[in-house]
Amino acid sequence: MSTLTFADLGLAEPLLRAVSETGYTTPTPIQAQAIPQVLQGGDLLAAAQTGTGKTAGFTLPLLHILMGKPATQPGRPRALVLTPTRELAAQVEESVQTYGKHLPLTSMVMFGGVNINPQTRALRKPLDILVATPGRLLDHAGQRNIDLSGVEILVLDEADRMLDMGFIHDIRKVLALLPAKRQNLLFSATFSDEIKSLADRLLDNPKLVEVARRNTTNELVDQKIHLVDRDRKTDLLIHLIKERNWFQALVFTRTKHGANRLAEKLEKTGIPAAAIHGNKSQNARTRALADFKSGELQVLVATDIAARGLDIDQLPQVVNFELPNVPEDYVHRIGRTGRAGSKGEAVSLVCVDEFNFLKDIEKLTKQSIERFSVPGFEADLSVKPEPIPMGGGNRRGQPQRQGGGKPRHQPDSKPTGHGHRSPASKPRQSQGQSQARNATNGQTGQRSSQGQGQGQRGKPSASRSSSALFSPPKGR
């Protein structure tokens, strides 16, 4: 049986040359299926696991379509790629530059947290491809620095978050500035049924590409659950880092303040660490990422902002210091390791407060994650679970959530900006959604909440002990 090559996909010679220079020879499953579909025209909804080449899956055909007629008008892009975070925007722009280096096309990246003036100056030149976060894009649109009426192709990367109820307001505003006739591409690692339904309303008779069951985790990632008491998590993490000689570990926390505190505690024990989240300046985040990639930093502590767009070659270790309250974010977090065919390990430190979060994750991914107990750090499963504060604390007297996901939003009306579609009414924010926004990373370009979680769940029943949720842990 012959092996499929990039040349078989119908890509132009300059693109094939650029791909060859990167060292890639065989397209990944998502690339093999998505690239021909995009080249044929029409809207596309594509789902694939994180780390399987989604970005090249839309970047290569986008460049192929645009290469025949470079832009001539200043500040009027022909293609728009929207991403939820600055890091992901920078990564996509890097891919555009890499694969388009032999083409006469221009591109730029646009996000908040940096001076707007250089971006304004860049928009005074012809522009083919714009990669942007929605917040800063709307800033430029409000200042009339950019004309989006010439956009031929719209790409929503990480579409689950881009189209969730938190981002839908900015998305609607952007769509209203686009021409009715355009090609729409939605790429993501996860798609809830609600998000898929909303995407169907936005897209016009889309083709669907799914190279794996929705919301699955990468088989190359070895997943483990370490049961531990809530006040022993830091000590256990330090023990694991030193005992197992983790030289490069990406550690996720639920809140910005938690990330800062953990990084400071690690530093005090002699472990080089830094925190990255929405309150950090763009320069500080860029510097921390560079130091982590170079090996100068042993540990990078991050909130979920980093789960979308971080691309580190052969990252060996991801740690969930705290489980995410949105189960889809677990898939994105551990997807930072086990990329491009390399193996990786994802360890989650779980206390009794997070049992419902774990149940949501295992329900979403349709798997049971193996439990372990580290000698000397065994968890007391008889302890009563405590409510988990969500980020900035309570709002308007709302109760703190206990180990359960955020309520799913209801499918919204059809967004505007797509010709025959009717305007959408403003969605109402549920109490659960309002509370969940406290866990959001405040940043330009990530203005609203993360992807929605599973249905709301209350505390574990008093008649069912916490230990009943788990199989007996294994010693390790």
C-alpha positions in Angstrom: 0.0 0.0 0.0 1.5 3.4 -1.0 2.0 6.1 1.5 0.2 9.4 1.1 2.4 12.4 0.5 1.8 16.1 0.7 2.2 16.2 -3.1 -0.8 13.9 -3.4 -3.0 16.5 -1.7 -2.7 19.0 -4.6 -0.6 21.6 -2.9 1.6 24.0 -5.0 5.3 23.4 -5.4 6.4 26.4 -3.2 4.4 25.0 -0.4 5.7 21.5 -0.9 9.2 22.9 -0.8 8.6 24.7 2.4 7.0 21.6 4.0 10.0 19.5 2.9 12.4 22.0 4.4 10.7 21.6 7.8 11.4 17.8 7.6 7.9 16.6 7.2 7.2 14.0 4.6 3.8 12.4 5.4 0.6 14.4 6.3 -1.1 13.6 9.5 -4.6 12.2 9.4 -6.3 15.6 10.0 -4.1 17.1 7.3 -4.8 14.3 4.8 -8.5 14.8 5.2 -8.9 18.5 5.8 -6.5 19.9 3.2 -8.4 18.5 0.1 -11.7 19.6 1.6 -10.5 23.2 2.1 -9.0 23.3 -1.4 -12.4 22.3 -2.8 -14.1 25.3 -1.2 -17.1 25.3 1.1 -17.3 25.4 4.9 -15.5 22.9 7.1 -15.8 21.7 10.7 -12.7 19.7 11.6 -11.9 17.9 14.9 -8.6 16.3 15.8 -6.6 15.6 19.0 -4.2 18.3 20.1 -0.7 17.9 18.7 -1.8 16.2 15.4 -1.1 19.1 13.0 -4.4 21.0 13.0 -2.6 24.3 12.3 -0.9 23.1 9.1 -4.3 21.5 8.2 -5.7 25.0 7.5 -2.5 27.0 6.9 -1.3 25.1 3.9 -4.6 25.2 1.9 -5.1 28.8 2.9 -1.8 29.8 1.4 -2.5 27.7 -1.7 -5.8 29.4 -2.3 -4.4 33.0 -1.8 -1.1 32.6 -3.6 -2.4 33.4 -7.1 -3.5 36.9 -6.3 -1.6 38.7 -3.5 -3.2 41.6 -1.7 -2.7 45.2 -3.1 -4.9 47.3 -0.7 -3.5 48.4 2.7 -5.2 47.1 5.8 -7.6 44.9 3.8 -6.8 41.2 4.6 -8.0 38.4 2.4 -7.9 35.8 5.1 -8.6 36.1 8.8 -7.6 33.6 11.5 -9.1 34.1 14.9 -7.6 32.5 18.0 -8.6 32.7 21.7 -5.2 33.5 23.1 -2.1 35.5 22.2 0.2 32.4 22.4 -1.9 30.5 19.9 -2.1 33.5 17.6 1.7 33.8 17.6 2.0 30.1 16.9 -0.3 30.2 13.9 1.5 33.3 12.5 4.8 31.4 12.8 3.3 28.5 10.8 2.1 31.0 8.1 5.6 32.4 7.9 7.2 28.9 7.8 5.0 27.4 5.1 4.6 30.6 3.1 8.2 31.7 2.9 8.4 31.0 -0.8 5.2 32.8 -1.7 4.7 36.6 -2.3 2.1 36.8 0.4 2.2 39.0 3.5 0.9 38.3 7.0 0.8 39.7 10.5 -0.3 38.8 14.0 -2.4 41.0 16.2 -3.2 40.7 19.9 -3.5 42.7 23.0 -1.1 43.3 25.8 1.4 45.1 23.6 1.6 48.6 22.1 -1.1 49.1 19.4 0.9 51.6 17.3 3.3 49.1 15.5 0.2 47.1 14.5 -1.5 50.3 13.2 1.6 51.1 11.1 1.7 47.5 9.7 -1.9 47.8 8.6 -1.0 50.7 6.3 0.6 48.1 4.0 -1.1 45.4 1.8 -2.0 42.4 3.9 -3.0 38.9 2.8 -3.4 37.0 6.1 -4.2 38.4 9.5 -4.0 36.2 12.6 -5.7 37.9 15.5 -7.4 37.7 18.9 -10.9 39.1 18.7 -10.4 41.8 21.3 -7.5 43.6 19.7 -9.1 43.1 16.3 -12.2 45.0 17.4 -10.0 47.7 18.9 -8.5 48.3 15.4 -11.9 48.1 13.7 -13.2 50.7 16.1 -10.4 53.0 15.2 -11.0 52.3 11.5 -7.5 50.9 11.1 -8.6 47.8 9.2 -11.2 46.9 6.5 -12.6 43.4 6.8 -14.9 43.6 3.9 -12.4 41.8 1.7 -12.0 38.6 3.8 -12.5 35.6 1.6 -11.6 32.9 4.2 -12.4 32.9 7.9 -10.7 30.4 10.2 -11.7 29.9 13.8 -8.9 28.0 15.6 -9.8 26.3 18.8 -13.4 26.7 17.8 -14.9 25.3 20.9 -13.6 28.2 23.0 -14.1 30.8 20.2 -17.8 29.9 19.9 -18.7 29.3 23.5 -21.1 31.6 25.2 -18.3 33.8 26.6 -16.8 34.7 23.2 -19.9 34.8 21.2 -20.4 38.5 21.7 -17.0 39.5 20.2 -17.4 36.8 17.4 -20.8 38.4 16.4 -19.2 41.8 16.2 -16.4 40.5 14.0 -18.8 38.5 11.8 -20.9 41.6 11.2 -17.8 43.3 9.6 -17.2 40.4 7.2 -18.7 39.9 3.8 -21.6 37.5 3.6 -19.9 35.4 0.9 -16.8 33.7 2.4 -15.4 30.3 3.3 -15.5 29.4 7.0 -13.2 26.8 8.6 -13.6 25.7 12.2 -10.7 23.7 13.7 -10.5 22.4 17.3 -9.4 19.5 19.5 -12.7 19.2 21.3 -16.4 19.7 20.3 -19.2 19.3 22.7 -22.6 18.6 21.1 -23.7 22.1 22.0 -20.7 23.7 20.3 -21.2 21.5 17.3 -24.8 22.6 17.1 -23.8 26.2 17.3 -21.2 25.8 14.7 -23.8 24.2 12.4 -25.8 27.4 12.7 -22.8 29.5 11.8 -21.5 27.4 8.9 -23.2 26.9 5.5 -23.7 23.1 4.8 -20.2 22.3 6.3 -18.2 19.2 5.6 -17.2 17.4 8.8 -13.8 15.9 9.3 -13.2 13.8 12.5 -10.0 11.8 12.6 -10.8 10.5 16.2 -13.7 10.3 18.5 -14.6 13.7 19.8 -12.9 14.7 23.1 -10.5 11.8 23.1 -7.0 12.1 24.6 -3.8 11.2 22.8 -2.9 7.6 23.2 0.8 8.6 23.4 0.2 10.3 26.7 0.5 8.1 29.8 -2.1 9.4 32.2 -2.0 8.9 36.0 -4.0 10.1 39.0 -2.1 10.6 42.3 -4.6 10.8 45.2 -3.4 13.3 47.8 -4.7 15.5 50.6 -5.4 19.1 49.5 -2.7 20.5 51.9 0.0 18.0 50.7 -0.2 18.8 47.0 2.8 21.2 47.0 4.9 18.8 49.0 4.0 15.9 46.7 4.8 18.0 43.6 8.2 18.9 44.9 8.8 15.3 45.8 7.9 14.1 42.3 10.0 16.7 40.6 13.1 15.9 42.6 12.6 12.1 43.0 11.8 11.5 39.3 14.2 14.2 38.0 11.6 16.1 36.0 13.8 18.5 34.0 10.9 20.1 32.1 7.4 20.1 33.6 4.4 22.2 32.6 2.2 22.5 35.7 -1.4 23.7 35.5 -3.3 25.5 38.3 -6.9 26.7 38.3 -6.3 30.4 39.1 -3.7 33.1 38.4 -3.0 33.7 42.1 -2.6 29.9 42.6 0.0 29.9 39.8 1.9 32.7 41.4 1.9 31.1 44.8 3.0 27.7 43.5 5.8 29.2 41.4 7.1 31.1 44.4 7.1 28.0 46.6 9.0 26.0 44.0 11.6 28.7 43.7 12.1 28.7 47.5 12.9 25.0 47.3 15.5 25.5 44.6 13.4 24.5 41.7 13.6 27.2 38.9 10.0 28.1 38.1 7.9 30.9 36.7 4.2 31.5 36.3 2.4 32.5 33.1 -1.2 33.7 33.0 -3.4 36.6 31.8 -2.2 39.2 34.4 1.4 38.8 33.2 2.6 41.3 30.5 3.1 39.9 27.1 6.9 40.5 27.4 6.9 38.6 30.7 5.0 35.7 29.2 7.2 35.6 26.1 10.3 35.6 28.2 9.0 32.8 30.6 8.1 30.6 27.6 11.5 31.2 26.0 13.3 30.3 29.3 11.2 27.2 29.7 11.8 26.0 26.1 15.6 26.6 26.5 15.7 24.6 29.7 16.6 27.6 31.9 13.3 27.1 33.7 12.6 23.6 35.1 8.9 24.3 35.8 6.4 26.5 34.1 3.2 27.1 36.1 0.3 28.1 34.0 -3.4 28.7 34.0 -5.6 27.3 31.1 -4.6 30.3 28.9 -1.4 28.2 28.2 -3.3 25.1 27.2 -4.3 26.7 23.9 -1.3 27.4 21.7 1.7 26.2 23.7 3.8 24.1 21.3 7.0 22.8 23.0 9.0 20.1 21.1 9.0 16.8 23.0 7.6 18.2 26.3 7.9 15.2 28.6 5.7 16.1 31.5 2.4 17.8 32.2 1.1 18.1 35.7 -2.5 19.0 36.8 -1.8 20.5 40.2 -5.5 21.2 40.2 -8.0 19.6 37.9 -9.8 22.0 35.6 -13.5 22.7 36.3 -14.1 22.4 32.5 -13.5 18.8 31.5 -12.6 19.8 27.9 -9.7 21.8 29.3 -8.2 18.6 30.6 -7.9 17.3 27.0 -6.1 20.6 26.0 -3.8 20.6 29.0 -2.5 17.1 28.6 -2.3 17.7 24.8 0.8 19.8 25.4 2.8 16.6 25.8 2.8 13.5 23.5 3.0 15.8 20.4 4.2 15.0 16.9 4.6 11.3 17.7 6.6 11.7 20.9 5.5 10.0 24.1 4.6 12.0 27.2 3.2 11.7 30.7 0.3 13.6 32.4 0.0 13.4 36.1 -2.9 14.8 38.0 -2.8 15.5 41.8 -6.3 15.0 43.0 -7.8 15.6 46.4 -11.3 14.7 47.6 -12.6 18.2 46.7 -12.1 17.4 43.0 -13.7 14.0 42.7 -16.7 15.4 40.7 -14.3 17.2 38.3 -12.6 13.8 37.8 -15.9 12.1 37.1 -16.7 14.8 34.5 -13.3 14.3 32.8 -13.7 10.5 32.7 -17.2 10.8 31.4 -16.1 13.2 28.6 -13.1 11.1 27.5 -14.9 7.8 28.1 -12.0 6.3 30.0 -11.0 5.4 33.6 -7.6 7.0 34.5 -5.4 4.8 36.6 -5.1 5.8 40.3 -1.8 5.7 42.3 -0.8 6.7 45.8 2.8 7.8 46.5 4.1 6.3 49.8 4.2 9.0 52.5 1.5 11.1 50.6 -1.5 8.8 50.8 -4.9 10.6 50.7 -7.4 10.3 53.5 -10.5 9.6 51.5 -12.8 9.9 54.5 -12.2 13.7 54.6 -15.3 15.7 53.9 -15.0 17.6 50.5 -14.8 21.4 50.7 -16.2 23.9 48.1 -13.6 25.0 45.5 -13.2 28.8 45.1 -13.4 29.8 41.4 -10.8 32.4 40.7 -11.8 35.8 41.9 -14.2 34.4 44.5 -17.9 34.8 44.8 -20.0 37.3 43.0 -23.4 38.7 44.3 -23.5 36.0 47.0 -23.3 33.0 44.7 -22.3 29.8 46.3 -18.9 28.3 45.6 -18.9 25.3 43.4 -17.9 21.9 44.6 -16.0 19.7 42.2 -18.5 20.0 39.4 -18.4 21.5 35.9 -20.0 24.7 34.7 -23.5 24.4 33.3 -23.6 23.9 29.6 -25.0 26.8 27.6 -28.1 26.4 25.4 -27.6 26.7 21.7 -27.8 30.3 20.8 -29.5 32.0 17.8 -27.6 32.2 14.6 -24.8 34.8 14.5 -25.0 37.6 12.0 -22.5 38.3 9.2 -23.3 35.3 7.0 -25.7 36.7 4.5 -29.1 34.9 4.9 -28.7 34.4 8.6 -30.9 36.4 11.0 -29.5 38.5 13.9 -29.1 36.6 17.2 -30.6 37.7 20.4 -28.2 38.4 23.2 -27.7 35.2 25.3 -28.6 35.3 28.9 -25.8 34.5 31.4 -26.7 31.8 33.8 -25.6 31.9 37.4 -23.2 29.1 36.8 -21.7 30.9 33.8 -21.3 34.1 35.8 -19.6 32.3 38.6 -17.4 30.4 36.2 -16.1 33.7 34.7 -14.2 34.3 38.0 -11.9 31.5 36.9 -11.2 33.2 33.5 -7.8 34.7 32.7 -8.3 38.4 32.2 -6.4 39.4 29.1 -6.9 41.3 25.9 -7.8 38.7 23.3 -9.3 36.4 25.9 -12.0 38.5 27.2 -14.5 35.9 28.3 -14.9 32.5 29.8 -13.3 29.2 28.9 -15.2 26.5 27.0 -18.3 25.4 28.8 -18.1 22.4 31.1 -20.4 19.5 31.8 -23.8 19.9 33.5 -23.8 21.3 37.0 -23.3 18.8 39.7 -23.7 19.2 43.4 -21.9 17.8 46.3 -21.4 14.0 46.6 -24.4 12.3 48.3 -24.0 11.9 52.0 -24.9 8.3 51.6 -22.1 7.6 49.3 -18.5 7.9 50.7 -15.8 9.7 48.8 -13.7 6.6 48.7 -16.5 4.8 46.7 -15.7 7.0 43.7 -12.3 5.3 43.4 -10.8 1.9 42.8 -8.1 1.1 45.5 -5.0 3.1 44.7 -1.8 1.4 43.7 1.4 1.9 45.6 4.2 3.4 43.6 
